[in-house]
């Protein structure tokens, strides 16, 4: 994530070295939002394959 020279991990590391805190905060928010979206997508996928007994 850090040594590739491209991507958000490298960008965060580069901004950290340049002491550019606003860009670091933006990157943290972007990483968090992407994580939440991926989690919701996986939960929806899991629900579509889960058998739920409705009773009766």
Backbone as a chain_set.jsonl record, in Angstrom:
{"seq": "XXXXXXXXXXXXXXXXXXXXXXXXXXXXXXXXXXXXXXXXXXXXXXXXXXXXXXXX", "coords": {"N": [[0.82, -1.189, 0.0], [2.033, 1.191, 0.56], [4.514, 1.296, -0.727], [4.238, 1.193, -3.46], [4.134, 3.467, -5.037], [1.97, 4.55, -6.284], [-1.536, 5.185, -5.836], [-3.885, 5.36, -3.05], [-2.746, 4.827, -0.574], [-0.011, 5.398, -0.892], [-0.314, 8.091, -1.465], [-1.323, 9.093, 0.972], [0.909, 8.595, 2.604], [2.837, 10.183, 1.357], [1.698, 12.739, 1.685], [1.762, 12.823, 4.446], [4.512, 12.928, 4.903], [4.942, 15.42, 3.819], [3.657, 16.975, 5.599], [0.972, 17.743, 5.236], [-1.806, 18.106, 6.5], [-4.66, 18.55, 6.005], [-5.088, 17.119, 3.557], [-4.479, 14.555, 4.38], [-6.572, 14.035, 6.153], [-8.712, 14.111, 4.359], [-8.069, 11.844, 2.832], [-8.364, 9.844, 4.779], [-11.102, 9.999, 5.259], [-12.05, 9.294, 2.704], [-11.095, 6.644, 2.52], [-12.566, 5.522, 4.616], [-15.243, 5.872, 3.693], [-15.226, 4.328, 1.368], [-14.772, 1.845, 2.558], [-17.17, 1.551, 4.06], [-19.065, 1.461, 1.981], [-18.252, -0.861, 0.613], [-18.676, -2.726, 2.658], [-21.48, -2.585, 2.993], [-22.266, -3.494, 0.479], [-21.316, -6.133, 0.548], [-22.804, -7.138, 2.695], [-25.391, -6.968, 1.616], [-25.087, -8.792, -0.481], [-24.606, -11.137, 0.996], [-27.052, -11.365, 2.317], [-28.698, -11.952, 0.17], [-28.049, -14.551, -0.365], [-28.695, -15.913, 1.896], [-30.688, -18.125, 3.698], [-33.715, -17.548, 5.181], [-35.893, -18.538, 7.573], [-39.27, -17.974, 7.669], [-41.111, -18.706, 9.49], [-44.322, -20.045, 10.391]], "CA": [[0.0, 0.0, 0.0], [2.864, 2.384, 0.678], [5.732, 1.288, -1.527], [3.95, 1.059, -4.884], [4.336, 4.713, -5.757], [0.675, 5.028, -6.759], [-2.65, 4.77, -4.996], [-4.227, 6.217, -1.922], [-1.784, 4.599, 0.508], [1.181, 6.196, -1.182], [-0.7, 9.5, -1.354], [-1.358, 9.418, 2.401], [2.282, 8.612, 3.099], [3.495, 11.359, 0.786], [1.147, 13.913, 2.355], [2.285, 12.788, 5.82], [5.891, 13.421, 4.843], [4.882, 16.848, 3.505], [2.892, 17.606, 6.694], [-0.238, 18.33, 4.665], [-2.841, 17.461, 7.304], [-5.99, 18.49, 5.368], [-5.137, 16.037, 2.575], [-4.492, 13.296, 5.132], [-7.936, 13.865, 6.652], [-9.527, 13.756, 3.193], [-7.772, 10.448, 2.492], [-8.964, 8.994, 5.807], [-12.541, 9.983, 4.994], [-12.266, 8.505, 1.48], [-10.892, 5.234, 2.868], [-13.713, 5.129, 5.429], [-16.44, 5.787, 2.858], [-15.063, 3.144, 0.514], [-14.976, 0.693, 3.431], [-18.593, 1.433, 4.361], [-19.765, 1.033, 0.763], [-17.937, -2.272, 0.386], [-19.34, -3.518, 3.684], [-22.899, -2.653, 2.667], [-22.412, -4.352, -0.696], [-21.134, -7.526, 0.965], [-23.962, -7.513, 3.516], [-26.502, -7.199, 0.686], [-24.795, -10.05, -1.165], [-24.806, -12.227, 1.952], [-28.493, -11.507, 2.547], [-29.333, -12.575, -0.991], [-27.741, -15.978, -0.355], [-29.027, -16.464, 3.196], [-32.04, -18.65, 3.829], [-34.344, -17.149, 6.425], [-37.187, -19.187, 7.802], [-40.239, -16.948, 8.081], [-42.051, -19.274, 10.449], [-45.541, -20.65, 9.865]], "C": [[0.865, 1.254, 0.0], [4.003, 2.444, -0.324], [5.495, 1.259, -3.03], [4.196, 2.323, -5.679], [3.067, 5.288, -6.347], [-0.392, 4.581, -5.766], [-2.82, 5.653, -3.779], [-3.267, 6.02, -0.749], [-0.515, 5.408, 0.319], [0.882, 7.679, -1.04], [-0.739, 9.931, 0.107], [0.057, 9.535, 2.95], [3.029, 9.854, 2.605], [2.998, 12.643, 1.457], [1.607, 13.977, 3.813], [3.706, 13.335, 5.852], [5.943, 14.913, 4.54], [4.117, 17.65, 4.555], [1.657, 18.347, 6.185], [-1.453, 17.65, 5.301], [-4.221, 17.467, 6.636], [-6.122, 17.371, 4.33], [-5.152, 14.667, 3.256], [-5.904, 13.017, 5.644], [-8.88, 13.49, 5.516], [-9.311, 12.289, 2.83], [-8.394, 9.5, 3.501], [-10.466, 8.883, 5.589], [-12.848, 9.137, 3.757], [-12.115, 7.014, 1.773], [-12.076, 4.721, 3.687], [-14.974, 4.948, 4.611], [-16.378, 4.562, 1.946], [-15.283, 1.873, 1.339], [-16.44, 0.471, 3.754], [-19.389, 0.94, 3.152], [-19.505, -0.446, 0.477], [-18.619, -3.168, 1.406], [-20.826, -3.667, 3.372], [-23.154, -3.552, 1.458], [-22.267, -5.825, -0.311], [-22.273, -8.009, 1.845], [-25.165, -7.798, 2.623], [-26.305, -8.511, -0.064], [-25.037, -11.243, -0.245], [-26.29, -12.446, 2.22], [-29.18, -12.189, 1.368], [-29.082, -14.079, -1.046], [-28.108, -16.655, 0.963], [-30.479, -16.917, 3.22], [-32.576, -18.23, 5.177], [-35.708, -17.797, 6.515], [-38.157, -18.148, 8.348], [-41.247, -17.487, 9.086], [-43.18, -20.002, 9.743], [-45.592, -22.127, 9.959]], "O": [[0.445, 2.285, -0.524], [4.415, 3.531, -0.729], [6.453, 1.297, -3.802], [4.445, 2.255, -6.883], [3.08, 6.406, -6.862], [-0.155, 3.689, -4.951], [-2.027, 6.556, -3.512], [-3.005, 6.966, -0.006], [-0.01, 6.026, 1.257], [1.718, 8.442, -0.556], [-0.248, 11.006, 0.45], [0.364, 10.476, 3.682], [3.763, 10.489, 3.362], [3.793, 13.533, 1.76], [1.817, 15.064, 4.351], [4.055, 14.118, 6.735], [6.878, 15.599, 4.952], [3.95, 18.862, 4.416], [1.341, 19.442, 6.65], [-2.049, 16.743, 4.72], [-4.908, 16.448, 6.7], [-7.176, 16.742, 4.242], [-5.773, 13.73, 2.756], [-6.375, 11.882, 5.574], [-9.755, 12.642, 5.693], [-10.272, 11.571, 2.551], [-8.906, 8.448, 3.117], [-11.039, 7.801, 5.719], [-13.797, 8.353, 3.761], [-12.927, 6.21, 1.316], [-12.537, 3.601, 3.47], [-15.704, 3.976, 4.807], [-17.369, 3.85, 1.781], [-15.915, 0.93, 0.865], [-16.914, -0.664, 3.729], [-20.279, 0.101, 3.287], [-20.425, -1.192, 0.14], [-19.091, -4.252, 1.062], [-21.371, -4.765, 3.478], [-24.143, -4.285, 1.421], [-23.02, -6.669, -0.798], [-22.671, -9.171, 1.755], [-25.886, -8.77, 2.851], [-27.261, -9.261, -0.26], [-25.611, -12.247, -0.667], [-26.739, -13.586, 2.337], [-30.147, -12.928, 1.558], [-29.826, -14.805, -1.705], [-27.859, -17.848, 1.131], [-31.38, -16.183, 2.814], [-31.967, -18.519, 6.207], [-36.56, -17.624, 5.644], [-37.891, -17.519, 9.372], [-42.157, -16.762, 9.486], [-43.012, -20.512, 8.635], [-46.577, -22.738, 9.544]]}, "num_chains": 1, "name": "protein.A"}
